């Protein structure tokens, strides 16, 4: 029997901070919307795929979502548990009720409306919306690189860092407050100088600095410029060894590109994340995303496509960018 069409004005894909913020902004404007999420909870990246000791590496006022600041007694750098509590309270305040365990299989434009086919276990649901908001973010899938011998012969355990739950990690960013007063091209050199004074010449230990400054690097690549203070100290003390890239794997023997080898029992890939949009947005009738599932447009016009297609959280500006995107999308939909 053909599935009954579920109609709404705006359909939001993803119940992370981006999806929650967008739904809250739409609710405040009385715009009907539905949020679908593939996991069984909101903010699954935070609740199920992040380190137990993780903290936000930006001050709290850069990380709050629209229309709800952090409580005054919140520490400057919010812990994982503190941020999860904030997100849950945010959902309660703005009456957000995502539909969980919904895995988007395809989305396409038909007769001026977005048709989204969703898997719900053995069942399927079909949604029809005037507007489609992609809020799955830049980090929806962990990246494990293709290394010869990894899948075929590695005899140990390997996992992505998102599956690793324990370990001491503190992330610090230098000079963020300078951006409130000076442009990136002036702040970057200061950050590089301060980092060199604080950490010394890290290239001596195998840590090669990028050519670009930290904030320009973030804008261009989407990678957050972070220095793990505890890790650097351990490297300098000789407790952690930095080696070259992996060339291939033979059983438990790892061969590096410089010819050295090492026997290992497990590998944790801290190799970043990628967007999954290109897997289900079969034909981009909104002319918004490229083949890598990232927006084609540059800031500040990266969030709006054609035919009612939007993105939130793809601007490579973290939680602060999510807030701006969500407000822009809601305001734009309300004006149509």
C-alpha positions as CSV (number, residue, x, y, z in Angstrom):
1,X,0.0,0.0,0.0
2,X,1.3,3.4,-0.9
3,X,2.5,5.5,2.0
4,X,0.4,8.5,3.0
5,X,2.1,11.8,2.3
6,X,3.0,13.8,5.5
7,X,2.8,17.5,4.6
8,X,4.4,20.4,6.3
9,X,5.6,23.9,5.4
10,X,9.2,23.3,6.3
11,X,11.0,20.0,6.8
12,X,14.3,20.1,8.7
13,X,16.8,17.2,8.3
14,X,18.9,16.8,11.4
15,X,18.3,17.4,15.1
16,X,21.7,18.6,16.1
17,X,22.2,22.2,17.3
18,X,21.6,23.4,13.7
19,X,18.3,21.6,13.4
20,X,17.1,22.6,16.9
21,X,18.0,26.3,16.3
22,X,16.2,26.4,13.0
23,X,13.1,24.8,14.4
24,X,13.1,27.2,17.3
25,X,13.4,30.2,15.0
26,X,10.5,28.9,12.8
27,X,8.4,28.2,15.9
28,X,8.8,31.8,17.1
29,X,7.5,32.9,13.7
30,X,4.6,30.4,13.8
31,X,5.8,28.6,10.7
32,X,4.8,24.9,10.8
33,X,7.9,22.6,10.6
34,X,9.0,19.0,11.3
35,X,12.4,17.8,12.3
36,X,13.5,14.3,11.3
37,X,16.6,12.7,12.8
38,X,18.3,9.4,12.0
39,X,19.5,8.7,15.6
40,X,17.3,8.0,18.6
41,X,18.1,11.3,20.3
42,X,18.9,15.0,19.5
43,X,22.5,16.2,19.3
44,X,23.8,12.6,18.9
45,X,27.3,13.8,18.0
46,X,27.5,15.3,21.4
47,X,25.6,12.7,23.3
48,X,27.0,9.5,21.7
49,X,30.1,10.3,19.7
50,X,32.2,12.7,21.7
51,X,34.8,12.4,24.4
52,X,33.5,12.3,28.0
53,X,35.9,15.1,29.0
54,X,35.3,17.3,26.0
55,X,34.8,21.0,26.5
56,X,33.7,23.7,24.0
57,X,36.9,25.4,22.8
58,X,35.2,28.8,22.3
59,X,33.8,31.0,25.1
60,X,30.1,30.4,25.8
61,X,28.8,33.6,24.2
62,X,30.1,32.3,20.8
63,X,28.3,29.0,21.3
64,X,24.7,29.8,22.5
65,X,21.8,29.2,20.2
66,X,19.2,31.9,19.1
67,X,17.0,33.5,21.8
68,X,18.5,31.6,24.8
69,X,21.8,32.6,26.3
70,X,23.6,30.3,28.8
71,X,22.8,30.9,32.4
72,X,25.1,33.5,34.1
73,X,26.8,30.9,36.3
74,X,27.9,28.7,33.3
75,X,31.7,28.4,33.0
76,X,33.3,30.3,30.2
77,X,34.2,27.0,28.5
78,X,31.2,24.7,28.7
79,X,31.7,21.0,29.4
80,X,30.1,18.3,27.3
81,X,27.5,17.5,29.9
82,X,26.8,21.2,30.4
83,X,26.2,21.7,26.7
84,X,24.0,18.7,26.5
85,X,21.9,20.0,29.4
86,X,21.7,23.4,27.6
87,X,20.5,21.7,24.4
88,X,17.8,19.7,26.2
89,X,16.6,22.7,28.0
90,X,16.6,24.6,24.7
91,X,14.4,21.9,23.1
92,X,12.0,22.1,26.1
93,X,11.7,25.9,26.0
94,X,10.9,26.1,22.3
95,X,8.7,23.0,22.3
96,X,10.9,21.1,19.9
97,X,9.8,17.5,19.1
98,X,12.1,15.9,16.5
99,X,11.0,12.6,15.0
100,X,13.7,10.2,15.8
101,X,15.0,7.0,14.1
102,X,14.2,8.5,10.7
103,X,16.9,7.9,8.1
104,X,16.6,10.1,5.0
105,X,16.9,7.9,1.9
106,X,16.2,10.4,-0.9
107,X,15.1,14.0,-1.4
108,X,14.0,15.6,-4.7
109,X,11.8,18.4,-6.1
110,X,8.5,17.5,-7.6
111,X,5.8,19.9,-8.8
112,X,7.3,22.7,-6.7
113,X,7.5,20.8,-3.5
114,X,10.3,18.8,-1.8
115,X,9.6,15.1,-1.5
116,X,11.6,13.3,1.1
117,X,11.6,9.6,1.5
118,X,12.5,8.4,5.0
119,X,13.2,5.0,6.4
120,X,11.9,4.2,9.9
121,X,13.1,0.7,10.6
122,X,11.2,-1.7,8.3
123,X,8.7,1.1,7.6
124,X,8.9,4.1,5.2
125,X,7.5,7.6,5.5
126,X,7.2,10.2,2.7
127,X,7.2,13.9,3.5
128,X,6.1,16.8,1.3
129,X,7.3,20.3,2.1
130,X,7.4,23.8,0.6
131,X,10.9,24.3,2.1
132,X,13.7,21.8,2.8
133,X,16.3,22.8,5.4
134,X,19.4,20.6,5.5
135,X,20.8,20.8,9.0
136,X,22.9,17.6,9.1
137,X,26.1,19.7,9.3
138,X,29.6,19.3,8.1
139,X,30.4,16.6,10.5
140,X,27.7,14.0,10.0
141,X,30.1,11.1,9.2
142,X,33.5,10.2,10.5
143,X,36.2,9.9,7.9
144,X,38.4,6.7,8.0
145,X,41.0,7.0,5.2
146,X,41.6,4.3,2.7
147,X,44.9,2.6,3.6
148,X,46.2,-0.5,1.8
149,X,45.8,-3.5,4.1
150,X,43.6,-1.8,6.7
151,X,40.3,-3.6,5.9
152,X,42.0,-6.7,4.4
153,X,44.7,-7.6,6.9
154,X,44.8,-5.5,10.0
155,X,44.6,-7.9,13.0
156,X,43.9,-5.3,15.7
157,X,41.0,-3.0,16.4
158,X,40.5,0.3,14.6
159,X,37.9,3.0,15.1
160,X,37.2,6.6,14.5
161,X,37.8,9.1,17.3
162,X,34.0,9.7,17.5
163,X,33.7,6.2,18.9
164,X,36.4,6.8,21.5
165,X,34.9,7.9,24.8
166,X,37.6,8.4,27.4
167,X,41.0,10.2,27.5
168,X,42.2,13.6,28.7
169,X,41.7,16.3,26.2
170,X,41.5,20.1,26.6
171,X,41.1,22.3,23.6
172,X,42.3,25.9,23.7
173,X,42.1,28.6,21.0
174,X,44.3,31.7,21.2
175,X,43.2,35.2,20.5
176,X,39.5,34.6,19.7
177,X,38.6,37.8,21.5
178,X,40.8,39.8,19.1
179,X,38.4,39.1,16.3
180,X,35.9,41.3,17.9
181,X,38.1,44.3,17.2
182,X,40.4,43.4,14.3
183,X,40.1,41.6,10.9
184,X,41.4,38.0,10.4
185,X,44.4,39.2,8.4
186,X,45.7,41.1,11.5
187,X,44.7,38.5,14.1
188,X,46.3,35.5,12.4
189,X,49.9,36.8,12.7
190,X,49.4,37.6,16.4
191,X,48.0,34.1,17.0
192,X,51.0,32.5,15.2
193,X,53.4,34.6,17.2
194,X,51.7,33.8,20.6
195,X,51.5,30.1,19.8
196,X,55.2,30.0,19.0
197,X,56.0,31.8,22.2
198,X,53.8,29.4,24.2
199,X,54.7,26.1,22.5
200,X,58.0,26.8,20.8
201,X,59.0,25.3,17.5
202,X,56.7,22.3,17.2
203,X,58.2,21.2,13.9
204,X,61.1,19.8,16.0
205,X,58.7,17.2,17.3
206,X,57.0,16.4,13.9
207,X,54.2,18.9,14.2
208,X,54.3,20.9,11.0
209,X,52.4,24.2,11.1
210,X,50.1,25.0,8.1
211,X,51.1,28.0,5.9
212,X,47.9,29.9,6.6
213,X,47.0,31.4,10.0
214,X,44.5,29.6,12.2
215,X,41.4,31.6,11.4
216,X,42.0,31.9,7.6
217,X,42.7,28.2,7.7
218,X,39.3,27.6,9.4
219,X,37.5,29.7,6.7
220,X,39.2,27.9,3.8
221,X,39.3,24.3,5.0
222,X,36.7,24.2,7.7
223,X,39.2,22.7,10.1
224,X,39.3,24.2,13.6
225,X,42.7,25.5,14.5
226,X,43.3,23.9,17.9
227,X,46.3,23.0,20.0
228,X,46.0,20.3,22.6
229,X,48.1,21.7,25.4
230,X,48.4,18.4,27.4
231,X,49.3,16.5,24.2
232,X,52.1,19.0,23.2
233,X,53.6,18.7,26.7
234,X,53.6,14.9,26.4
235,X,55.2,15.1,23.0
236,X,58.0,17.3,24.2
237,X,58.5,15.0,27.2
238,X,59.0,12.1,24.7
239,X,55.9,10.2,26.0
240,X,54.1,10.6,22.7
241,X,55.9,10.1,19.4
242,X,54.8,11.8,16.2
243,X,55.5,9.7,13.1
244,X,54.9,10.1,9.4
245,X,51.8,9.1,7.4
246,X,50.8,5.4,7.1
247,X,51.8,3.8,3.8
248,X,50.2,0.4,4.3
249,X,49.3,-2.2,6.9
250,X,50.4,-5.8,7.1
251,X,48.7,-7.7,9.9
252,X,49.7,-5.8,13.0
253,X,52.7,-4.2,11.3
254,X,52.2,-0.6,10.2
255,X,54.5,0.7,7.5
256,X,55.1,4.5,7.4
257,X,56.0,6.5,4.3
258,X,59.5,7.2,5.7
259,X,60.1,3.4,5.7
260,X,59.9,2.9,9.5
261,X,57.6,0.2,10.9
262,X,55.7,-0.3,14.1
263,X,53.6,-3.1,15.6
264,X,50.3,-1.9,17.0
265,X,47.2,-3.4,18.6
266,X,44.8,-0.7,17.8
267,X,44.4,2.5,15.7
268,X,42.2,5.5,16.5
269,X,41.6,7.7,13.4
270,X,41.3,11.3,14.4
271,X,40.9,12.1,10.8
272,X,37.9,14.4,10.8
273,X,34.4,14.3,9.4
274,X,32.5,14.8,6.2
275,X,29.0,15.8,5.0
276,X,26.6,13.0,4.0
277,X,24.2,15.2,1.9
278,X,25.3,13.9,-1.5
279,X,24.2,10.4,-0.5
280,X,20.5,11.2,-0.3
281,X,20.0,14.5,-2.2
282,X,19.8,12.7,-5.5
283,X,19.6,15.7,-7.8
284,X,20.3,19.2,-6.3
285,X,17.3,21.0,-7.8
286,X,18.1,23.8,-5.3
287,X,21.5,24.3,-6.8
288,X,23.0,24.6,-3.3
289,X,25.4,21.7,-2.7
290,X,28.5,20.5,-4.5
291,X,29.6,16.9,-5.0
292,X,31.1,16.8,-1.5
293,X,27.8,17.7,0.1
294,X,29.0,21.3,1.0
295,X,27.4,24.6,-0.1
296,X,28.7,26.0,-3.4
297,X,28.2,29.6,-2.3
298,X,30.7,31.5,-0.3
299,X,30.0,33.4,2.9
300,X,27.6,35.1,3.6
301,X,25.4,33.6,0.9
302,X,26.1,29.9,1.6
303,X,22.8,29.1,3.3
304,X,20.2,29.8,0.6
305,X,19.7,27.8,-2.6
306,X,16.8,27.8,-5.1
307,X,13.3,26.4,-5.0
308,X,13.1,26.5,-1.2
309,X,16.3,24.6,-0.4
310,X,18.4,25.9,2.6
311,X,21.3,24.8,4.7
312,X,22.2,25.5,8.3
313,X,25.5,24.8,9.9
314,X,27.6,24.5,6.8
315,X,29.4,27.8,6.9
316,X,32.5,26.5,8.7
317,X,31.9,28.9,11.5
318,X,30.9,26.5,14.3
319,X,28.0,27.2,16.6
320,X,28.1,31.0,16.0
321,X,27.5,30.3,12.3
322,X,24.6,28.0,13.1
323,X,22.9,30.8,15.0
324,X,23.2,33.2,12.1
325,X,22.2,30.6,9.5
326,X,19.1,29.6,11.5
327,X,17.9,33.2,11.9
328,X,18.5,33.9,8.2
329,X,16.6,30.9,7.1
330,X,13.6,31.5,9.3
331,X,13.5,35.2,8.3
332,X,13.7,34.4,4.6
333,X,10.9,31.7,4.8
334,X,8.7,34.1,6.7
335,X,9.1,36.7,4.0
336,X,8.0,34.4,1.2
